Amino acid sequence: MKIKWRRLAVVAGLSVLCVYTLFALQGPHGVRALGVKWDQIQEMHSKQATLTKTISEKRSRVASLERGQDVEMEMRRFGRTMPGEIEYKVTEPNVQSPAEDYR
């Protein structure tokens, strides 16, 4: 029986290639790492969408304030009053808890 060295070399080469491929796909840069990177990309896309929405809301808020809308409301938020108005400040009374009475 005559051995066909060429066929044996091709089979051995393909076997080595298959084993190398299996180890490469299961290694640190394999399929699992690809899945982790895919999840990170999806997370970054969602963060980017949130930040884009926040930026557009802030830009519209700035544009509203530049047009003069909501300026009075912002001034009142910072504690300013219009001339001639009386400012009232309401504070909550300082109430001690029952546990502090028994000390």
C-alpha positions as CSV (number, residue, x, y, z in Angstrom):
1,M,0.0,0.0,0.0
2,K,1.4,3.3,-1.0
3,I,0.9,6.3,1.3
4,K,-0.3,9.5,-0.4
5,W,1.9,12.0,1.3
6,R,0.2,15.0,-0.3
7,R,-3.2,13.9,0.9
8,L,-1.8,13.3,4.4
9,A,-0.2,16.7,4.5
10,V,-3.4,18.4,3.5
11,V,-5.4,16.6,6.1
12,A,-2.8,17.3,8.8
13,G,-2.7,21.0,7.7
14,L,-6.4,21.3,7.9
15,S,-6.5,19.6,11.3
16,V,-3.9,22.0,12.6
17,L,-5.8,25.0,11.1
18,C,-9.1,23.8,12.7
19,V,-7.5,23.4,16.1
20,Y,-5.9,26.8,15.9
21,T,-9.2,28.4,14.9
22,L,-11.0,26.8,17.8
23,F,-8.4,28.0,20.3
24,A,-8.4,31.5,18.7
25,L,-12.2,31.8,18.8
26,Q,-12.3,30.7,22.5
27,G,-9.4,32.9,23.6
28,P,-9.3,36.4,25.1
29,H,-9.9,38.0,21.7
30,G,-12.5,35.5,20.5
31,V,-16.2,35.4,20.3
32,R,-16.8,36.2,24.0
33,A,-14.7,39.4,23.7
34,L,-16.7,40.3,20.5
35,G,-19.9,39.9,22.5
36,V,-18.6,42.1,25.3
37,K,-17.5,44.8,22.8
38,W,-20.9,44.6,21.2
39,D,-22.6,45.2,24.6
40,Q,-20.2,48.1,25.3
41,I,-21.1,49.7,21.9
42,Q,-24.8,49.4,22.6
43,E,-24.3,51.0,26.0
44,M,-22.3,53.9,24.5
45,H,-25.0,54.4,21.8
46,S,-27.7,54.6,24.5
47,K,-25.6,57.1,26.5
48,Q,-25.0,59.1,23.4
49,A,-28.7,59.3,22.7
50,T,-29.4,60.4,26.2
51,L,-26.7,63.1,26.0
52,T,-27.9,64.3,22.7
53,K,-31.4,64.6,24.1
54,T,-30.1,66.5,27.1
55,I,-28.1,68.8,24.9
56,S,-31.1,69.6,22.7
57,E,-33.2,70.3,25.8
58,K,-30.6,72.7,27.1
59,R,-30.2,74.4,23.8
60,S,-33.9,75.0,23.6
61,R,-33.9,76.3,27.2
62,V,-31.1,78.8,26.3
63,A,-32.9,79.9,23.2
64,S,-36.1,80.4,25.2
65,L,-34.2,82.6,27.7
66,E,-32.5,84.5,24.9
67,R,-35.9,85.3,23.5
68,G,-37.0,86.6,26.8
69,Q,-39.4,83.9,27.7
70,D,-39.2,82.3,31.2
71,V,-36.9,85.1,32.4
72,E,-39.3,86.1,35.1
73,M,-39.7,82.5,36.3
74,E,-35.9,82.1,36.5
75,M,-35.6,85.3,38.5
76,R,-38.2,84.1,41.0
77,R,-36.4,80.7,41.2
78,F,-33.2,82.5,42.3
79,G,-35.2,84.5,44.9
80,R,-35.6,87.8,43.1
81,T,-38.8,89.9,43.2
82,M,-40.3,92.5,41.0
83,P,-40.2,96.1,42.3
84,G,-43.1,96.8,44.6
85,E,-43.6,93.1,45.5
86,I,-43.4,91.9,49.1
87,E,-41.3,88.8,49.6
88,Y,-42.5,86.1,52.0
89,K,-40.2,83.3,53.2
90,V,-41.8,80.3,54.8
91,T,-39.7,78.0,56.9
92,E,-40.6,74.7,58.5
93,P,-40.5,74.7,62.3
94,N,-37.6,72.8,64.0
95,V,-39.3,69.7,65.4
96,Q,-37.3,67.4,67.6
97,S,-37.8,63.7,67.3
98,P,-39.2,61.8,70.3
99,A,-35.9,59.9,70.7
100,E,-34.1,63.2,71.4
101,D,-36.4,64.0,74.3
102,Y,-35.3,61.1,76.4
103,R,-31.6,61.8,76.4
